[in-house]
Amino acid sequence: MSSEYRLELSGMTCGACEKIIEKIVSRNGAAVNEIDANAGFVRITSEEHVLGRIKKELGDRGFKEKGSEDTARGDPERVFAYIGSIVRMDKSVGAEATLINYAIACAIISGLAVALAYFLFLKDLPNSIGYAPILLLSVFAAVTTTFSYNHAKCYSDGISCTNGMMVGMIIGMIPGFMIGAIAGATNGIFIGSIAGMLAGIVLGVKAGKCCGIMGALEGVMAGLMAGLMGAMLSVMALNDNLIAFLYIIFGISGATLFGMSYLLHREIGGREAAHVKTSIVKFVGTGLLLTILLVVLMFFGPKGPIVYP
Amino acid sequence: MEKTIKVLGMHCNSCNLLIEDAICEIKGVEAVNANFQTGKVTVKYNDENLMPKIKQAIEKEGYHVQ
């Protein structure tokens, strides 16, 4: 006997989503009574025995029934489960586990390179001791930026416009802010803003363009704002616990980038869409290059009138 | 044989699925891959007379074939 069912679905974003859902439903001998991508639901009339098949087929195409997950949205248990699955290197988080291994290797190599450069060449330069805590932040910024950018790239093929815009914004904003803050502290507001904006805009556009002009523009705006803000805040905090301030802000930035990784896994990972599109050599090389650029800018770049230390 | 068609109006993963589904239903089509990022649809088929049908199927879904 046919009955009417209302399915609340995640992943619906546009008219094409509505059409594909209608196709799946009608292919299974059921009928769509009402569908709304904005509200994220579909009302169908279906035989009870085919309902499970419809839900499975919808889920396979990326339209999961809301509430069908083991725990509710917003439950911290989900985040802990995600972290646990990465530690165990489960198959479902293969891309994440691989990239974390790359990031650890990148952090070790970049950290050693910076330490070596510091003790061999940089320690006798003026203000070098004052730069030491910022050198650590440079490694952190380079590694987390490389990780997040490559993680977003893993999912760029199957990403929705909404998620793509969020990725463009975060990748434009957080690295732009971190680089702007470092260069702003050591080189002044002009160089800091330029470096932060440039990094934020380039990374934001590259990460956001997977969902078209919307994502790319989101990256431009985020990079522009974050680059300016990072440099500005560093200069403003020069005489008021700058280093402590930077470490707190960088901690929050790292947590935000982790949040983006979790979002990507939750929203797209279920489709097993993640493919690592980089190699360990490319990953470590990119992170190391970014670290070197920051260190070179810090020690040898042009300086503004008010800089740290 | 394999041919790549330029399609206008694709903007998300559902567009890929919609076009792939529509083309797969045509007899003689062996494989199809739509990519909204590049705006291209690659079709592998065994009858050279199928191309008008393939284009028609894409247009029917609301997209424009260049």
Interface residues (C-beta under 8 A of the other chain):
Chain A: T13 C14 G15 A16 C17 K19 I20 K23 R61 G62 S156 D157 G158 I159 S160 C161 C210 C211 G212
Chain B: H11 C12 N13 S14 C15 L17 L18 D21 Q37 E61 G62
